[in-house]
């Protein structure tokens, strides 16, 4: 098994992305455990001493008949989509074990609309957001 410290020390020899891909393909790097957190779509590196946070939200619409189940929700960090999930039958969603800090959340569903919100969460805390879906004008 490749030690993560050793893996990151090899960056000068080759691209980290290539090394990580080779190590993952060989089954040599764990994507769970200390220093890594699971998300809706996979693992995200975090500092071992930082407590993960949580994001709970719901989508709403001005149309009371709108079906808010199955709305695609995306967590955005540093301008990049980092995780995604779908809403339940009540329009609710959760991102478990996210890194603390600033975030954006975007939601959309065909024929219902789209919306987004910005926020921040502290280590170990739970952030709550509500996203109103609006049809484009």
HUJO-V266657 format. One record per residue. N is the residue number from 0. RES is the residue in three letters. SS is DSSP state (h for helix, s for strand, l for the rest). Layout:
BEGIN
N_RES_SS + N_RES_SS
END
This chain:
BEGIN
0_UNK_l + 1_UNK_l + 2_UNK_l + 3_UNK_h + 4_UNK_h + 5_UNK_h + 6_UNK_h + 7_UNK_h + 8_UNK_h + 9_UNK_h + 10_UNK_h + 11_UNK_h + 12_UNK_l + 13_UNK_l + 14_UNK_l + 15_UNK_h + 16_UNK_h + 17_UNK_h + 18_UNK_h + 19_UNK_h + 20_UNK_h + 21_UNK_h + 22_UNK_h + 23_UNK_h + 24_UNK_h + 25_UNK_l + 26_UNK_l + 27_UNK_l + 28_UNK_l + 29_UNK_l + 30_UNK_l + 31_UNK_l + 32_UNK_l + 33_UNK_l + 34_UNK_l + 35_UNK_s + 36_UNK_s + 37_UNK_s + 38_UNK_l + 39_UNK_l + 40_UNK_l + 41_UNK_l + 42_UNK_s + 43_UNK_s + 44_UNK_s + 45_UNK_l + 46_UNK_l + 47_UNK_l + 48_UNK_l + 49_UNK_l + 50_UNK_l + 51_UNK_l + 52_UNK_s + 53_UNK_s + 54_UNK_s + 55_UNK_s + 56_UNK_s + 57_UNK_s + 58_UNK_s + 59_UNK_s + 60_UNK_s + 61_UNK_l + 62_UNK_l + 63_UNK_l + 64_UNK_l + 65_UNK_l + 66_UNK_l + 67_UNK_l + 68_UNK_l + 69_UNK_l + 70_UNK_l + 71_UNK_s + 72_UNK_s + 73_UNK_s + 74_UNK_s + 75_UNK_s + 76_UNK_s + 77_UNK_l + 78_UNK_l + 79_UNK_s + 80_UNK_s + 81_UNK_s + 82_UNK_s + 83_UNK_s + 84_UNK_s + 85_UNK_s + 86_UNK_l + 87_UNK_l + 88_UNK_l + 89_UNK_l + 90_UNK_l + 91_UNK_s + 92_UNK_s + 93_UNK_s + 94_UNK_s + 95_UNK_s + 96_UNK_s + 97_UNK_s + 98_UNK_l + 99_UNK_l + 100_UNK_s + 101_UNK_s + 102_UNK_s + 103_UNK_s + 104_UNK_s + 105_UNK_s + 106_UNK_s + 107_UNK_s + 108_UNK_s + 109_UNK_l + 110_UNK_l + 111_UNK_l + 112_UNK_s + 113_UNK_s + 114_UNK_s + 115_UNK_s + 116_UNK_s + 117_UNK_s + 118_UNK_s + 119_UNK_s + 120_UNK_s + 121_UNK_l + 122_UNK_l + 123_UNK_l + 124_UNK_l + 125_UNK_s + 126_UNK_s + 127_UNK_s + 128_UNK_s + 129_UNK_s + 130_UNK_s + 131_UNK_s + 132_UNK_s + 133_UNK_s + 134_UNK_l + 135_UNK_l + 136_UNK_l
END
